[in-house]
């Protein structure tokens, strides 16, 4: 039983009182001190309360990475409201679903999204307040309130009573189905993130420990760039962890991933920590550093952390070559399960691409909850016990499938399959939901993708299952070529046959210019499954003389 009562607003307010003049947020040339961060967030909290939002009402963050995004989070925590991440790539129907499902009553949005909101505003009548953040894209609509004017004129409102039970909600959709809101108690999320922070408070402690463990300093305790959008858990959690220790969140100025801007920002701000999403971010970084190794000073970087998608060993090795003192921390986790497993690569040792060490509360289990024997080769589910989310908003069935009570313990099982070596290293095979069944044999796409990415001519890969009359499904790969490379299907298949069982080798490999990963590093599986199916059908038509 947890007896702590951690709340992000309590912690950040305490830090602001300890170091008011130190920077909390940096974006481009703009620097926000802790005092200003706290004051502006307090103003926004008052605006939201004055609009009539009740305790634990949802507020949508429809924003690019910005100081306003972080201020909106802080304001929600202050007022005991629930921030709801909003994917700014969603179209009107997806936004309508999300905001209706979350019972959103206020939206803080960048001006660039005004036209899209105009399309759906009439169909979300429960939203009481639209706060417009000026991004230079046009004038404030007449149905919205300018953010800056509102927080400057906001009267002080009596805040709601805070609690460690206050929610942080993270909507996650993956590539199939409607997005689901993962509900974290702030007490649990803060405690889990703090386990790997630079300053580790007692897990069952209180905000009083912040003052005693963070003596006054004349410089920040570190800085992090969340390179992915803050609307995704990887970026948000890295920002939370850094702020909780009194550090600085540094944001790139642009709204799209630009590797040159990222490296410029790291160099200019002497950033110590970087949060990325696998090869989608790491490979362009490596290519830029290889092409112009003397352009950027990245010597201050100490940790590059990745989560969410594959980060291949050769890319890690390449980055370490440019930064001998950096630790490449590859984490296995999700919005539902933080801290499942990790692998750490350094100049002394580079971990394999899909090899991870389980976290202290994690195991690989069978369906009955019993542990898979290490070294047996048996495939099981990666699961984590202890602190975690309380479930999915409004979806009892999916909550029951993912958050399982087995025996006397609650396990979180996001769906990742793995085997366990005798030394405790796990090898990630992929999600059961994406497993390809070909002739009765199971093929995990991630395993084949990893093998493809070991070829230097391949920049990225996705593997899907296509319906097959005889075998049920066939394995098909789509790869993006590395710069100045021209991979051929024949050469790639020959390489795969040397490292994979025959049934795992794709029947076809199609080469494209790009797989079009989103800003969170994820691939649209449905798109490539459809496109690969069409390409296979076209080949069959040619073979049949059609």
DAPE-V823123 format. One record per pair of residues at least 12 apart in sequence whose C-alpha atoms are under 7 Angstrom apart, sorted by sequence separation. I is the first residue (numbers start at 1). J is the second residue. D is the distance in Angstrom with one decimal. If there is no record, write none. Layout:
<<I;J;D> <I;J;D>>
This chain:
<<21;33;5.5> <22;34;6.0> <132;144;6.0> <169;181;5.9> <170;182;5.1> <191;203;5.6> <226;238;6.5> <316;328;6.7> <330;342;5.5> <331;343;6.5> <343;355;6.7> <391;403;6.9> <402;414;5.9> <417;429;5.3> <449;461;5.6> <463;475;7.0> <464;476;5.5> <20;33;6.5> <21;34;6.2> <24;37;6.9> <131;144;5.7> <132;145;5.8> <133;146;6.4> <169;182;5.6> <170;183;6.7> <226;239;6.6> <252;265;6.6> <329;342;6.8> <330;343;5.2> <343;356;4.7> <417;430;5.4> <449;462;6.0> <463;476;5.8> <464;477;6.4> <20;34;4.9> <21;35;6.3> <130;144;4.9> <131;145;4.9> <132;146;4.9> <133;147;5.3> <169;183;4.8> <329;343;5.9> <330;344;6.3> <342;356;5.0> <343;357;6.0> <366;380;5.3> <416;430;5.3> <417;431;5.9> <430;444;5.5> <449;463;6.2> <463;477;4.4> <19;34;6.8> <20;35;4.4> <130;145;6.2> <131;146;5.8> <132;147;5.4> <168;183;6.2> <169;184;6.2> <224;239;6.9> <329;344;4.6> <341;356;5.7> <342;357;5.4> <365;380;5.3> <366;381;6.4> <416;431;4.5> <417;432;6.5> <429;444;5.6> <430;445;6.6> <448;463;7.0> <462;477;5.8> <463;478;6.4> <131;147;5.4> <167;183;6.3> <168;184;5.2> <328;344;5.6> <329;345;6.5> <341;357;5.3> <342;358;6.6> <364;380;5.5> <365;381;5.3> <415;431;5.2> <416;432;6.7> <430;446;5.4> <461;477;7.0> <462;478;5.4> <167;184;5.5> <168;185;6.3> <327;344;6.6> <328;345;5.0> <341;358;4.2> <364;381;5.2> <365;382;6.4> <415;432;6.0> <429;446;5.9> <461;478;5.8> <462;479;6.4> <16;34;4.9> <167;185;4.8> <168;186;6.1> <224;242;6.7> <327;345;5.9> <328;346;6.3> <340;358;6.1> <341;359;4.8> <364;382;4.4> <365;383;6.8> <429;447;5.6> <445;463;5.2> <461;479;4.3> <16;35;5.6> <166;185;5.7> <167;186;5.7> <223;242;6.8> <327;346;5.1> <340;359;5.3> <363;382;5.9> <364;383;6.0> <445;464;6.6> <460;479;5.6> <461;480;6.2> <165;185;5.0> <166;186;5.8> <326;346;6.4> <339;359;5.9> <363;383;5.4> <460;480;5.1> <489;509;5.4> <105;126;5.7> <106;127;5.3> <111;132;6.0> <164;185;6.4> <165;186;6.2> <362;383;5.5> <363;384;6.4> <458;479;6.5> <459;480;5.5> <489;510;7.0> <16;38;6.6> <61;83;6.7> <105;127;3.9> <106;128;5.7> <107;129;6.4> <108;130;6.1> <109;131;6.2> <110;132;6.0> <111;133;5.8> <164;186;5.3> <165;187;6.5> <325;347;7.0> <340;362;5.7> <362;384;4.1> <458;480;6.0> <459;481;5.3> <58;81;6.1> <59;82;6.0> <60;83;5.9> <61;84;5.9> <62;85;7.0> <104;127;6.2> <105;128;5.3> <106;129;4.6> <107;130;5.0> <108;131;4.7> <109;132;5.4> <110;133;4.7> <111;134;5.6> <164;187;4.4> <302;325;6.4> <303;326;5.5> <304;327;6.2> <305;328;6.1> <306;329;6.3> <307;330;6.2> <324;347;5.5> <361;384;5.5> <362;385;6.3> <458;481;4.8> <459;482;4.3> <56;80;5.7> <57;81;5.2> <58;82;4.6> <59;83;4.9> <60;84;4.6> <61;85;5.3> <62;86;5.2> <92;116;6.4> <96;120;6.9> <105;129;6.7> <106;130;5.9> <107;131;6.2> <108;132;6.2> <109;133;5.9> <110;134;6.3> <111;135;5.8> <223;247;5.4> <224;248;6.4> <225;249;6.1> <299;323;6.4> <302;326;4.4> <303;327;4.8> <304;328;5.0> <305;329;4.7> <306;330;5.0> <307;331;5.0> <308;332;7.0> <361;385;5.4> <457;481;5.9> <458;482;4.9> <13;38;6.6> <55;80;5.7> <56;81;4.3> <57;82;5.8> <58;83;5.8> <59;84;5.8> <60;85;6.1> <61;86;5.8> <63;88;7.0> <110;135;6.2> <112;137;5.5> <221;246;6.2> <222;247;4.9> <223;248;4.5> <224;249;5.2> <225;250;4.9> <226;251;6.9> <259;284;6.4> <301;326;6.2> <302;327;6.1> <303;328;6.1> <304;329;6.1> <305;330;5.9> <306;331;6.1> <307;332;6.1> <308;333;6.7> <361;386;6.5> <385;410;5.9> <457;482;5.1> <55;81;5.8> <56;82;5.4> <58;84;6.4> <60;86;6.4> <62;88;6.3> <111;137;6.0> <220;246;6.7> <221;247;4.9> <222;248;6.3> <223;249;5.8> <224;250;5.8> <225;251;5.8> <259;285;6.0> <307;333;6.6> <308;334;6.6> <320;346;6.6> <385;411;4.7> <92;119;6.8> <111;138;6.7> <220;247;5.2> <223;250;6.7> <320;347;6.1> <384;411;5.5> <385;412;6.3> <92;120;6.1> <96;124;6.8> <220;248;6.6> <272;300;5.4> <273;301;5.8> <278;306;5.5> <383;411;6.0> <384;412;5.3> <457;485;5.3> <267;296;5.9> <271;300;6.0> <272;301;4.2> <273;302;6.0> <274;303;6.3> <275;304;5.9> <276;305;6.2> <277;306;5.0> <278;307;6.6> <286;315;7.0> <383;412;5.4> <384;413;6.9> <436;465;5.4> <457;486;6.7> <477;506;6.1> <41;71;5.0> <45;75;4.5> <267;297;5.0> <270;300;5.3> <271;301;5.8> <272;302;5.3> <273;303;4.9> <274;304;4.7> <275;305;4.9> <276;306;4.9> <277;307;5.5> <383;413;4.7> <457;487;5.6> <476;506;4.8> <481;511;6.7> <40;71;7.0> <41;72;6.7> <44;75;5.8> <45;76;6.4> <267;298;5.5> <272;303;6.6> <273;304;5.9> <274;305;6.2> <275;306;5.9> <277;308;6.1> <278;309;5.3> <279;310;6.5> <382;413;6.3> <475;506;4.6> <476;507;5.8> <477;508;6.3> <478;509;5.6> <479;510;6.2> <480;511;5.8> <481;512;6.8> <264;296;6.8> <266;298;6.5> <277;309;6.2> <278;310;5.3> <279;311;4.9> <283;315;6.2> <286;318;6.4> <381;413;6.8> <439;471;4.3> <475;507;5.9> <476;508;5.2> <477;509;4.7> <478;510;4.7> <479;511;5.0> <480;512;5.0> <481;513;6.3> <41;74;5.8> <42;75;6.0> <45;78;6.5> <263;296;6.6> <278;311;4.2> <279;312;6.6> <282;315;6.8> <286;319;5.8> <317;350;6.7> <438;471;5.2> <439;472;6.3> <474;507;6.7> <476;509;6.1> <477;510;6.3> <478;511;5.8> <479;512;6.1> <480;513;5.3> <37;71;6.7> <41;75;4.7> <45;79;5.6> <381;415;6.4> <382;416;5.6> <438;472;5.8> <480;514;5.1> <381;416;5.8> <382;417;6.0> <437;472;6.9> <438;473;4.8> <480;515;6.3> <381;417;4.7> <382;418;6.5> <437;473;6.0> <438;474;5.7> <238;275;6.6> <313;350;6.9> <369;406;5.8> <380;417;5.5> <381;418;6.3> <436;473;6.7> <313;351;6.7> <379;417;6.4> <380;418;5.6> <27;66;7.0> <313;352;5.6> <379;418;5.5> <380;419;6.4> <235;275;6.5> <313;353;4.8> <379;419;4.9> <312;353;4.8> <378;419;5.9> <25;67;6.5> <311;353;6.3> <377;419;5.7> <377;420;6.7> <58;102;6.6> <60;104;6.3> <197;241;6.0> <340;384;6.0> <58;103;6.2> <59;104;5.5> <62;107;6.8> <375;420;5.8> <451;496;6.7> <58;104;4.6> <59;105;6.1> <60;106;6.3> <61;107;6.3> <62;108;5.8> <63;109;5.2> <199;245;5.6> <374;420;4.9> <375;421;4.3> <58;105;6.1> <59;106;4.9> <60;107;4.6> <61;108;5.4> <62;109;4.6> <63;110;5.4> <194;241;6.4> <198;245;6.6> <224;271;6.2> <337;384;6.9> <374;421;5.3> <375;422;4.2> <57;105;6.9> <59;107;5.7> <60;108;6.2> <61;109;6.5> <62;110;6.8> <193;241;6.0> <223;271;5.4> <224;272;6.3> <225;273;6.5> <226;274;6.3> <227;275;5.8> <228;276;6.2> <374;422;4.7> <223;272;5.4> <224;273;4.5> <225;274;5.0> <226;275;4.9> <227;276;5.5> <228;277;7.0> <222;272;5.9> <223;273;6.0> <224;274;5.4> <225;275;6.1> <226;276;6.8> <374;424;6.5> <337;388;6.6> <336;389;6.2> <443;504;5.9> <466;529;6.9> <9;74;6.2> <464;529;5.8> <357;424;6.5> <466;533;5.9> <9;77;5.2> <357;425;4.9> <8;77;6.5> <9;78;5.2> <356;425;5.5> <357;426;6.2> <355;425;6.1> <356;426;5.2> <355;426;5.5> <356;427;6.5> <355;427;4.7> <234;307;6.3> <354;427;5.4> <355;428;6.7> <354;428;5.4> <337;412;6.6> <337;414;6.9> <51;129;6.8> <336;414;6.8> <79;159;5.2> <80;160;5.8> <79;160;5.5> <80;161;6.9> <80;162;5.6> <82;167;5.9> <83;168;6.3> <84;169;5.7> <85;170;6.0> <80;166;6.4> <82;168;5.9> <83;169;6.4> <84;170;6.3> <85;171;6.3> <82;169;6.6> <233;335;5.9> <47;150;6.7> <47;151;6.5> <55;160;6.2> <44;151;5.1> <47;154;5.7> <50;157;6.9> <43;151;4.6> <46;154;6.0> <49;157;6.7> <43;152;6.7> <46;155;6.5> <46;156;5.7> <40;151;6.6> <43;154;5.6> <46;157;5.2> <87;231;6.3> <86;231;6.2> <85;231;5.0> <182;335;6.9> <182;336;6.4> <7;163;6.4> <7;164;5.1> <5;163;6.5> <6;164;5.0> <5;164;4.4> <65;229;5.9> <64;229;6.9> <65;230;5.9> <170;335;7.0> <8;186;6.9> <7;186;5.6> <6;186;6.5> <7;187;5.8> <6;187;4.3> <5;187;5.5> <4;187;6.9> <6;190;6.5> <66;251;6.8> <65;251;6.8> <64;255;6.3> <11;207;5.8> <14;210;7.0> <10;207;6.5> <14;211;7.0> <19;216;6.5> <22;219;6.6> <18;216;6.3> <22;220;6.6> <11;210;6.9> <188;387;5.7> <4;204;4.5> <6;206;6.3> <188;388;6.3> <3;204;6.0> <4;205;5.7> <5;206;6.5> <2;204;6.8> <4;206;6.4> <184;388;6.9> <185;389;6.7> <184;389;4.3> <183;389;5.4> <184;390;6.1> <182;389;6.6> <183;390;5.8> <183;391;5.7> <182;391;6.0> <183;392;6.0> <182;392;4.8> <183;393;6.5> <181;392;5.3> <182;393;6.5> <180;392;6.2> <181;393;5.1> <309;521;6.9> <180;393;6.7> <24;247;6.6> <25;248;5.6> <26;249;6.3> <27;250;5.9> <24;248;4.6> <25;249;5.0> <26;250;4.7> <27;251;4.7> <28;252;6.4> <23;248;6.2> <24;249;6.2> <25;250;5.9> <26;251;6.1> <27;252;5.9> <28;253;5.2> <27;253;5.7> <15;246;6.1> <12;244;6.6> <11;244;6.7> <280;521;5.5> <277;520;6.6> <277;521;5.5> <232;520;6.7> <229;519;6.5> <228;519;6.1> <229;520;6.6> <228;520;5.7> <175;524;5.8> <175;525;6.1> <175;526;6.8>>
